[in-house]
Amino acid sequence: MEQCLHRVNPVPQWYMAIKDNKIIGGLGVIENDFHNRKDLAPNVCAVYTEKDKRCNGIAGALLEYVCVDMKKKGIDTELLINNYLQNIPSCAILSSNISNCIGGKNGYTC
């Protein structure tokens, strides 16, 4: 997080969704999220939305924002690995093309 605060490199980055001065969601972009494929980077990690705020598009909005922000930083593709959520593929390649960032039948490329 220190590197993010000092804006040394485009990765790592940390993002928050805030409503009424309260953090209601967040995620990070890091080099590697607990897998051995160093060529598959950067990775989206720690995607979280407060339980009472879920199913309102917050995580999707964060992912969309990350795709746009990473593109501005010169990074076109991020990897999301998921072992927990049913509505997100177990492996998703997010790209700066927003139609490839957020859900739907053509939303994720695995």
C-alpha positions in Angstrom: 0.0 0.0 0.0 3.0 2.3 0.6 3.9 2.0 -3.1 0.4 2.9 -4.1 0.4 6.0 -1.8 3.6 7.2 -3.3 2.5 6.5 -6.9 5.9 4.9 -7.7 4.5 2.3 -10.2 1.1 1.6 -11.7 1.0 -1.7 -9.7 0.1 -2.1 -6.9 -3.0 0.0 -6.6 -5.9 0.0 -4.1 -9.4 1.2 -4.7 -12.4 1.9 -2.4 -16.1 2.5 -2.9 -17.2 5.1 -0.3 -20.8 6.1 0.6 -21.7 8.5 3.4 -18.0 8.6 4.5 -18.0 4.8 5.0 -16.0 2.3 3.0 -18.5 -0.1 1.5 -16.3 -1.9 -1.0 -12.8 -2.2 -2.3 -10.2 -4.2 -4.3 -6.6 -4.1 -5.2 -4.4 -4.7 -8.2 -1.1 -6.5 -7.4 1.6 -8.3 -9.3 0.6 -11.8 -8.3 -2.3 -13.2 -6.3 -1.1 -16.6 -4.9 -0.4 -18.5 -8.1 2.8 -19.7 -9.8 2.2 -18.1 -13.2 4.4 -15.0 -12.9 3.5 -14.2 -16.6 -0.1 -13.7 -15.6 0.0 -10.3 -14.0 -1.2 -8.0 -12.7 -3.9 -9.6 -10.6 -7.1 -8.1 -9.2 -7.3 -9.1 -5.5 -9.3 -8.7 -2.4 -12.6 -7.8 -4.1 -15.0 -7.0 -1.2 -18.4 -5.4 -0.7 -20.1 -4.9 2.7 -22.7 -7.6 3.1 -25.6 -5.2 3.3 -24.5 -3.4 0.1 -24.0 -6.5 -2.1 -26.0 -7.1 -5.3 -26.1 -3.4 -6.1 -23.3 -3.3 -8.8 -20.6 -2.0 -6.5 -18.0 -4.7 -7.3 -18.8 -4.4 -11.0 -18.4 -0.6 -10.8 -15.1 -1.0 -9.1 -13.9 -3.5 -11.7 -15.0 -1.2 -14.5 -13.1 1.7 -12.8 -10.0 -0.4 -12.4 -10.0 -1.4 -16.1 -10.2 2.3 -17.1 -7.6 3.4 -14.5 -5.1 0.7 -15.4 -5.5 1.6 -19.1 -4.5 5.2 -18.2 -1.5 3.8 -16.4 -0.5 1.8 -19.5 -1.8 -1.6 -18.4 -4.4 -3.2 -20.8 -5.1 -6.5 -19.0 -5.6 -7.6 -15.5 -6.3 -11.2 -14.2 -9.0 -12.0 -11.7 -8.8 -15.5 -10.0 -11.9 -16.5 -8.0 -12.6 -19.5 -5.9 -15.6 -18.2 -4.0 -18.3 -16.4 -5.9 -20.8 -18.2 -8.2 -21.5 -15.2 -10.4 -17.9 -14.5 -11.3 -15.9 -17.0 -13.4 -13.0 -18.9 -11.7 -10.6 -17.2 -14.0 -11.3 -13.9 -15.8 -9.1 -11.7 -17.9 -10.2 -8.1 -17.6 -9.3 -5.8 -20.4 -9.5 -2.1 -21.0 -12.4 -2.7 -23.4 -15.2 -2.2 -20.9 -17.4 -4.7 -22.6 -14.9 -7.3 -21.6 -14.7 -6.1 -18.0 -18.1 -6.6 -16.6 -20.2 -9.8 -16.6 -22.6 -11.1 -19.1 -22.3 -13.9 -21.6 -19.4 -12.2 -23.4 -18.2 -10.3 -20.4 -15.3 -12.5 -19.3 -12.7 -14.3 -21.3 -11.3 -17.4 -19.7 
